[in-house]
Amino acid sequence: SLLCPAFFGRVHLLPKLKHFYALYPHIEVELVFGTRYADITESGINLSVVVGPVKDARFVTRLLTRGLMVCCATPEYLREHGTPEVIDDLLSHNCLVSNYAMWRFREGGRIVELPVKGNLIARAGDALREATLLGLGIAQTNGWLLRNDIESGALVEVLKPYRVPGREMSVVYPQTKFLPRKMRVIIDFLLQITKPPTQTCKSFNNNRL
């Protein structure tokens, strides 16, 4: 069983599972959407994808990705409302807020915070992504969430010179003396599909179990 946030499962994992099953058709993956990784041992779940730091000695943590925070909008939104060139330009835009209405940027070698405003608060990553793709405004979020949309041209990144580090995403599992090979294969797969776009999935372990 694999526990993961809904946005990761829907945006990054499910579209890649066809490739995984082409190599390992006999491995059954039970996908559970959620974030309560601390309860996985009681729930019979083997692995969990976690966003943010993990400070629990009961678990082994493998970093999947971190990357940078990005600000993005659709090309249509930017054509209608203009493209922000400096961070203060965001004050005249509809900013799509997730958990925080204070966005962080790097300017002049230091971290600055900008209070932004908008008419939508989307507290789930997949909802924030969908609202951005619908052209409702500009969003700031972890680059790995919107990576596919930026690559396809569905979203345009703005304010690139002001980016700051994003939140880490890791795969965690309970401490154990023996890690089943099936779990190792899934961990390797998660590591591969979260690599930066300059690295392809061609190097994914092709050795069948």
C-alpha positions, -999 to 999 in steps of 0.1 A, spaced: 0 0 0 12 35 -8 -2 66 9 3 99 -9 -12 134 -12 -40 135 -37 -22 160 -60 9 138 -62 -11 107 -69 -33 123 -96 -8 146 -113 25 126 -111 19 90 -101 -12 78 -120 0 90 -154 33 71 -150 18 38 -137 13 24 -172 51 24 -176 55 8 -141 31 -20 -149 47 -26 -183 78 -37 -163 61 -52 -132 26 -63 -142 23 -87 -113 29 -61 -85 -3 -49 -70 -3 -13 -58 -30 -1 -34 -31 37 -37 -44 56 -8 -49 94 -8 -40 111 24 -13 128 45 -13 111 79 19 92 75 24 88 112 -5 63 113 7 41 84 20 13 107 -15 9 123 -32 11 89 -12 -16 72 3 8 47 39 2 36 51 35 21 40 71 22 49 101 2 52 131 25 56 168 18 77 187 44 102 176 70 99 142 87 112 142 123 101 107 135 128 82 143 104 53 136 107 60 99 133 59 72 132 89 49 143 91 13 143 125 -4 124 125 -37 126 162 -47 127 197 -35 132 223 -62 120 259 -61 88 277 -55 73 291 -87 47 316 -96 26 306 -126 -5 316 -146 -21 306 -179 -10 324 -211 -46 337 -214 -46 352 -179 -13 370 -186 -25 383 -219 -55 398 -202 -39 411 -170 -3 416 -179 29 398 -168 44 408 -135 80 418 -139 88 426 -102 73 411 -71 53 443 -62 34 439 -95 16 410 -78 -3 435 -57 -24 443 -88 -31 407 -97 -56 381 -84 -33 358 -64 -46 323 -57 -38 315 -21 -33 280 -6 -24 281 31 -5 313 32 -13 348 20 23 358 25 45 348 -4 83 346 -1 108 357 -27 146 363 -29 154 399 -38 188 415 -36 204 385 -18 178 384 9 144 367 15 114 391 14 77 385 21 49 400 2 13 400 14 -9 390 -16 -46 391 -21 -71 371 -42 -106 359 -44 -99 322 -40 -83 301 -12 -75 266 -23 -61 246 5 -54 214 -15 -26 212 -40 -47 196 -67 -74 223 -63 -48 251 -65 -34 236 -96 -68 232 -112 -77 268 -104 -45 280 -119 -51 260 -151 -86 275 -153 -70 309 -156 -84 322 -123 -52 340 -113 -15 336 -104 -4 309 -80 28 303 -60 36 267 -52 63 241 -53 77 237 -88 73 200 -88 35 203 -85 32 223 -118 63 209 -136 43 190 -163 20 220 -169 49 244 -174 66 219 -198 35 216 -218 29 253 -221 -4 252 -202 11 274 -176 38 301 -178 62 307 -150 68 344 -140 92 362 -117 119 335 -122 147 357 -108 130 358 -74 125 321 -68 131 306 -33 136 270 -23 104 249 -21 93 223 4 109 188 2 89 158 -8 101 124 5 91 88 7 90 73 42 86 38 55 89 22 89 123 12 102 130 -24 93 160 -48 90 147 -62 58 131 -42 30 111 -64 6 123 -61 -30 88 -51 -41 90 -21 -19 125 -12 -32 112 -14 -67 84 11 -59 108 34 -41 131 34 -71 101 42 -93 91 71 -71 127 84 -72 127 82 -110 94 99 -117 103 129 -94 137 136 -110 142 170 -126 130 172 -162 166 171 -175 167 135 -163 146 110 -181 129 78 -170 149 57 -194 173 47 -166 146 32 -145 155 -3 -134 144 -26 -161 151 -58 -142 119 -76 -135 114 -93 -102 
